[in-house]
């Protein structure tokens, strides 16, 4: 145990490092002054304090309650609701603030799950490394493809299957764009906002017509005319689509011809 943890009067401070999926990194500390560690400045404002940290030996998700964070201009309630912090990597550790680079005591590490806001506080479900052990060991048999379009198993080349578009109007989940599309080409695909209020956020495309897209849910923040987005084609994971649209039957990761439960219920009439 470090010597600075043993005296009756310690120089202990907590530090949080948050790595967002879009590459933004923020640091906060419970100390009353900013602290620099490894080239990153951990800001004293808003004075984040762990009001509750619950950890257990099971594989259940830990809960971390961070108070006062919404007083920071770096983390806003709008960004939390929009999902910009979903999946962010959180690292909580203790330091000696008189020599912050000398020794770090790791306390919590994991990715942020669901976030619930209440006033100027939010409660985060933290998925630790042990949570990965809850995942299935092997894949389940399915008539649908289990690969993602364009990944190492699918091997479909996505070059030429994405498009930069400009929004003409947006009404809830219905988005009209200025570029003409082939109806159905982007169904089950994805949309990533490049600018505007939703910049950096993504959504699933349920269907598309020649002039617009239907998203799985409305954008978290209002989309305005002129906002740009990248749309990428998708796949409904059916064997017939794999053959007719992508000519990729050789790499189909499913069992489309495996008899189902209905075979067991048949009888001779």
C-alpha positions in Angstrom: 0.0 0.0 0.0 1.4 3.5 -0.9 2.7 5.4 2.1 0.4 8.3 1.3 -2.7 6.2 2.1 -1.6 5.2 5.6 -1.2 8.6 7.6 -4.1 9.9 9.6 -4.1 13.0 7.3 -3.8 11.8 3.7 -3.4 13.7 0.4 -6.0 11.5 -1.3 -8.0 12.5 -4.4 -10.2 10.7 -6.8 -9.8 11.0 -10.6 -12.1 10.0 -13.4 -11.1 9.5 -17.0 -13.9 9.2 -19.6 -13.1 8.1 -23.1 -16.0 8.6 -25.5 -16.5 6.4 -28.5 -15.9 9.4 -30.8 -12.4 9.9 -29.4 -13.2 12.7 -26.9 -11.4 12.3 -23.6 -12.3 14.1 -20.4 -10.7 14.0 -16.9 -12.2 15.2 -13.6 -10.9 15.1 -10.1 -12.3 15.5 -6.6 -9.3 17.7 -5.7 -9.9 21.5 -5.4 -7.3 22.2 -8.1 -6.8 20.9 -11.6 -4.4 17.9 -11.7 -2.2 16.9 -14.8 -1.6 13.1 -15.2 0.0 11.6 -18.3 -0.6 14.6 -20.4 -4.3 14.9 -19.5 -5.6 17.7 -17.3 -8.2 16.4 -14.7 -10.4 19.4 -14.0 -11.4 20.3 -10.5 -14.7 21.8 -11.8 -17.3 20.6 -11.2 -15.8 18.8 -8.3 -17.1 15.4 -9.0 -17.6 13.2 -5.9 -18.5 9.5 -5.9 -21.7 9.6 -3.8 -22.0 5.8 -4.2 -19.9 3.0 -5.7 -21.3 -0.5 -5.4 -19.1 -3.4 -6.4 -19.7 -7.1 -6.0 -18.1 -10.5 -6.7 -21.0 -11.5 -9.1 -21.2 -10.8 -12.8 -24.0 -8.2 -12.3 -23.3 -4.7 -13.5 -21.8 -2.3 -11.0 -23.6 1.0 -10.3 -21.7 4.2 -10.1 -23.5 7.4 -8.9 -21.6 10.6 -9.8 -23.0 13.8 -8.4 -22.5 17.4 -9.6 -21.3 16.4 -13.0 -24.0 18.3 -15.0 -22.7 21.6 -13.7 -19.8 21.1 -16.2 -20.1 22.5 -19.6 -18.2 19.5 -20.9 -21.0 17.0 -20.0 -24.5 18.2 -20.6 -27.9 16.7 -20.0 -28.6 17.0 -23.7 -25.5 14.9 -24.6 -26.5 12.2 -22.0 -30.0 12.0 -23.3 -28.8 11.9 -26.9 -26.5 8.9 -26.1 -23.2 10.5 -26.8 -21.8 9.0 -23.5 -23.3 5.5 -24.1 -20.5 2.9 -24.2 -17.8 5.4 -23.0 -14.9 3.9 -21.1 -14.8 5.0 -17.4 -11.7 4.7 -15.2 -11.8 5.7 -11.6 -8.6 5.8 -9.6 -7.1 7.4 -6.5 -4.0 9.5 -6.5 -1.7 11.5 -4.2 -2.4 15.0 -5.3 1.0 16.2 -4.2 2.6 13.9 -6.7 -0.2 12.8 -9.1 2.1 10.9 -11.6 3.8 8.9 -8.9 1.3 6.1 -8.2 -2.3 5.4 -9.3 -4.6 3.2 -7.3 -7.2 1.7 -9.7 -10.7 1.4 -8.3 -13.3 1.0 -11.1 -13.0 0.3 -14.8 -15.8 -0.4 -17.3 -18.0 1.0 -20.0 -21.1 3.1 -19.4 -24.4 1.4 -20.0 -27.8 3.1 -19.5 -27.7 6.6 -18.1 -30.6 8.1 -16.1 -30.6 11.8 -15.3 -32.3 13.3 -12.2 -31.8 17.1 -11.8 -28.0 17.8 -11.8 -27.1 14.2 -11.2 -27.0 11.0 -13.2 -26.8 7.4 -12.4 -24.8 5.1 -14.6 -24.9 1.4 -15.1 -21.2 0.3 -15.3 -20.4 -2.8 -17.3 -17.1 -4.2 -16.0 -14.8 -6.6 -17.8 -16.4 -9.6 -16.1 -19.7 -8.8 -17.8 -18.2 -10.2 -21.0 -18.5 -13.7 -19.4 -22.3 -13.4 -19.6 -22.1 -13.4 -23.4 -22.9 -16.7 -25.2 -19.9 -19.0 -25.8 -21.1 -20.2 -29.2 -23.5 -18.8 -31.7 -27.1 -20.2 -31.9 -28.3 -21.9 -35.1 -30.4 -19.5 -37.1 -31.9 -19.3 -40.6 -30.7 -15.7 -40.8 -27.1 -14.6 -41.3 -25.2 -13.9 -38.1 -22.5 -11.7 -39.8 -22.6 -8.0 -40.1 -22.6 -6.7 -43.6 -19.1 -5.9 -44.7 -17.3 -7.5 -41.7 -14.5 -10.1 -41.9 -17.0 -13.0 -42.2 -19.4 -11.4 -44.6 -16.6 -10.0 -46.9 -18.9 -7.9 -48.9 -17.0 -4.8 -50.1 -18.8 -1.7 -48.7 -16.9 0.6 -51.1 -19.5 2.3 -53.2 -22.3 1.3 -50.8 -22.2 4.5 -48.7 -23.4 7.9 -49.7 -23.1 11.5 -48.3 -26.5 13.2 -48.2 -28.0 16.5 -47.2 -31.2 16.7 -45.2 -34.1 18.6 -46.8 -36.5 18.2 -43.9 -37.0 15.9 -40.9 -40.3 15.0 -39.3 -39.8 12.7 -36.3 -38.3 9.5 -37.8 -39.0 10.5 -41.4 -36.0 12.2 -43.0 -36.2 13.7 -46.5 -32.9 14.1 -48.4 -31.9 16.0 -51.5 -30.3 12.9 -53.2 -32.3 10.5 -55.2 -32.1 6.9 -53.9 -33.1 3.4 -55.2 -36.0 2.4 -53.0 -35.0 -0.3 -50.5 -31.2 0.0 -51.1 -30.5 1.4 -47.6 -33.1 -0.6 -45.6 -31.5 -2.1 -42.4 -28.5 0.2 -43.0 -27.2 2.9 -40.8 -27.1 6.7 -40.8 -24.3 8.8 -39.1 -24.8 12.5 -38.6 -21.8 14.5 -39.8 -22.8 18.0 -38.6 -25.7 19.8 -36.9 -27.1 19.2 -33.4 -26.8 15.4 -33.9 -23.2 15.3 -35.2 -21.4 12.1 -34.3 -24.6 10.2 -33.5 -25.9 7.2 -35.5 -29.3 5.6 -36.2 -30.6 2.5 -37.9 -32.5 2.9 -41.2 -35.6 0.8 -41.3 -36.5 1.6 -44.9 -36.0 4.1 -47.7 -37.9 5.5 -50.6 -36.5 7.4 -53.6 -36.6 10.6 -51.6 -36.3 9.8 -48.0 -35.4 7.5 -45.1 -37.4 6.0 -42.2 -35.2 5.8 -39.1 -35.8 3.3 -36.2 -36.4 6.3 -33.9 -36.4 10.1 -34.2 -33.0 11.9 -33.9 -32.3 12.7 -30.2 -31.9 16.4 -31.2 -33.7 18.4 -33.9 -32.4 17.9 -37.4 -32.4 20.9 -39.6 -32.4 21.4 -43.3 -28.8 21.3 -44.6 -27.5 18.9 -42.0 -25.3 16.3 -43.6 -25.1 12.6 -43.0 -23.5 9.5 -44.2 -25.8 6.6 -45.0 -24.5 3.0 -45.5 -26.4 0.1 -47.1 -27.6 -2.7 -44.9 -28.9 -6.3 -45.2 -32.0 -8.1 -43.9 -29.8 -11.2 -43.3 -32.0 -13.4 -45.5 -30.4 -16.0 -47.7 -32.4 -14.9 -50.7 -31.1 -11.3 -50.3 -27.5 -12.6 -49.9 -27.8 -14.3 -53.3 -29.8 -11.7 -55.3 -28.4 -8.5 -54.0 -24.9 -9.3 -52.9 -24.0 -12.5 -54.8 -22.4 -13.7 -51.5 -24.0 -17.0 -50.8 -20.6 -18.6 -50.2 -20.1 -16.5 -47.1 -23.7 -16.7 -45.7 -23.4 -17.3 -42.0 -26.7 -19.0 -41.3 -28.6 -22.3 -41.8 -31.4 -21.4 -44.2 -32.1 -25.0 -45.2 -32.1 -26.6 -41.7 -35.6 -28.0 -41.0 -37.4 -26.1 -38.3 -39.8 -27.1 -35.5 -42.7 -27.2 -37.9 -41.2 -30.4 -39.4 -41.7 -32.2 -36.1 -45.4 -31.3 -36.0 -46.3 -32.7 -39.4 -48.3 -35.8 -39.6 -49.7 -38.0 -42.4 -53.2 -37.1 -43.2 
